């Protein structure tokens, strides 16, 4: 009997960075249909405590999700994985146009019995302030014999 194991180890970390542009926000609004004035109305936002438009929280989170693919790119084992979901997703601080998001994804747990790994996703702005975070679950699915 072939014993399949999760091809990741606790502590493995990957990083990804991206600067959020107005184009990113406008395209995301078009894709999702979320044209909230927080993202699209500069004049309105100047009357708020934020003073300017901000990116969608889900857009900021989606940039970090890139790491869930990157963590698998250099695994040598041929066990494919799918995203099993995210827990404790939090949008902690606003992200503004021009902010650079620095994302880190670290494996925190590996469960070979159920072929899952758990990772901590943290997204920071250029001031090193955390703006979003989540726990991610990868489910590994071995090829059939």
Phi, psi and omega per residue, in radians:
X1 nan 2.246 -3.116
X2 -1.466 2.123 -3.136
X3 -1.563 1.890 3.124
X4 -1.471 2.402 3.113
X5 -2.210 2.715 3.046
X6 -1.162 2.219 -3.063
X7 -1.479 0.545 3.111
X8 -2.282 2.706 3.129
X9 -2.114 2.586 3.072
X10 -0.986 2.357 3.131
X11 1.739 -0.335 3.112
X12 -1.064 2.318 -3.079
X13 -2.316 2.473 2.979
X14 -2.224 2.757 -3.120
X15 -2.337 2.686 3.107
X16 -2.651 2.483 3.120
X17 -2.273 2.577 3.077
X18 -2.740 2.413 3.026
X19 -1.569 2.281 -3.121
X20 -1.458 2.213 -3.126
X21 -1.937 2.903 3.043
X22 -1.048 -0.678 3.116
X23 -1.041 -0.752 3.103
X24 -0.976 -0.813 -3.075
X25 -1.191 -0.764 3.140
X26 -1.114 -0.764 3.123
X27 -1.143 -0.704 3.125
X28 -1.122 -0.719 3.094
X29 -1.056 -0.735 3.119
X30 -1.135 -0.698 -3.139
X31 -1.180 -0.748 -3.034
X32 -1.605 -0.369 -3.042
X33 1.439 0.111 -3.137
X34 -1.572 1.592 3.136
X35 -1.789 0.606 3.115
X36 -0.875 2.482 -3.133
X37 -1.134 -0.291 3.051
X38 -1.115 -0.446 -3.098
X39 -1.838 -0.388 -2.937
X40 -2.152 -0.152 -3.041
X41 -2.098 1.639 -3.111
X42 -1.060 -0.737 -3.108
X43 -1.081 -0.791 3.095
X44 -1.073 -0.802 -3.069
X45 -1.124 -0.441 3.087
X46 -1.167 -0.314 3.121
X47 -1.586 -0.042 -3.125
X48 -1.756 2.995 3.113
X49 -1.145 -0.324 -3.141
X50 -1.406 -0.557 3.044
X51 1.360 -0.118 -3.138
X52 -2.823 2.903 -3.138
X53 -1.147 2.695 3.115
X54 -2.268 2.776 3.093
X55 -1.313 2.722 3.025
X56 -1.082 2.445 3.060
X57 -1.028 -0.699 -3.124
X58 -1.176 -0.545 3.063
X59 -1.134 -0.799 3.118
X60 -1.048 -0.762 3.109
X61 -1.078 -0.755 -3.114
X62 -1.075 -0.610 3.075
X63 -1.065 -0.735 3.113
X64 -1.162 -0.508 -3.125
X65 -1.084 -0.389 3.052
X66 -0.893 -0.619 -3.128
X67 -1.110 -0.481 -3.127
X68 -1.187 -0.426 3.025
X69 -1.472 -0.757 -3.112
X70 -1.038 -0.598 -3.102
X71 -1.100 -0.431 -3.113
X72 -1.622 -0.251 -2.983
X73 -1.056 -0.581 -3.074
X74 -1.909 0.342 3.038
X75 -1.302 2.400 -3.094
X76 -1.586 -0.299 -3.139
X77 -1.366 2.527 -3.093
X78 -1.617 0.669 3.102
X79 -1.743 1.895 -3.122
X80 -1.230 2.708 -3.141
X81 -2.290 2.688 3.036
X82 -2.231 2.680 3.059
X83 -1.217 2.180 -3.122
X84 -1.667 -0.145 3.076
X85 2.317 3.099 -3.136
X86 -2.213 2.450 3.049
X87 -2.049 2.677 3.035
X88 0.946 0.763 3.083
X89 -1.211 2.245 -3.125
X90 -2.357 2.385 3.019
X91 -1.868 1.779 -2.887
X92 -1.574 -0.712 -3.139
X93 -2.404 2.678 3.103
X94 -1.211 2.675 3.051
X95 -2.035 2.224 -3.092
X96 -1.845 2.787 3.077
X97 -0.969 2.329 -3.124
X98 1.630 -0.226 3.083
X99 -1.215 2.485 3.042
X100 -1.764 2.155 3.118
X101 -1.629 2.236 3.092
X102 -1.986 1.990 -3.000
X103 -1.892 2.434 3.069
X104 -2.291 2.380 3.137
X105 -2.248 2.112 -3.087
X106 -2.185 2.280 3.063
X107 -1.217 2.178 -3.105
X108 -1.917 -0.334 -3.113
X109 -2.745 2.507 3.058
X110 -2.252 2.253 3.131
X111 -2.129 1.693 -3.104
X112 -1.191 -0.424 -3.128
X113 -1.141 -0.681 -3.126
X114 -1.922 0.098 3.108
X115 0.972 0.899 3.088
X116 -2.253 2.617 2.937
X117 -2.184 2.694 3.136
X118 -2.134 2.380 -3.125
X119 -2.326 2.577 3.089
X120 -1.664 2.089 3.085
X121 -1.814 2.151 3.095
X122 -2.241 2.353 -3.113
X123 -2.146 2.178 -3.101
X124 -2.052 2.692 2.994
X125 -1.575 -3.114 -3.091
X126 -1.160 -0.240 3.077
X127 -1.600 0.120 -3.099
X128 1.124 0.513 3.042
X129 -1.670 2.304 3.136
X130 -1.251 2.266 -3.111
X131 -1.954 -0.404 3.125
X132 -2.756 2.694 3.135
X133 -2.723 2.746 3.102
X134 -2.896 2.879 2.959
X135 -1.871 2.290 -3.100
X136 -2.001 2.529 3.112
X137 -2.080 2.205 3.013
X138 -1.839 2.337 3.087
X139 -1.940 2.125 -3.136
X140 -1.639 2.351 -3.049
X141 -2.176 1.835 -3.109
X142 -1.194 2.613 3.039
X143 -1.142 2.557 3.088
X144 -1.254 2.606 3.079
X145 -1.303 nan nan
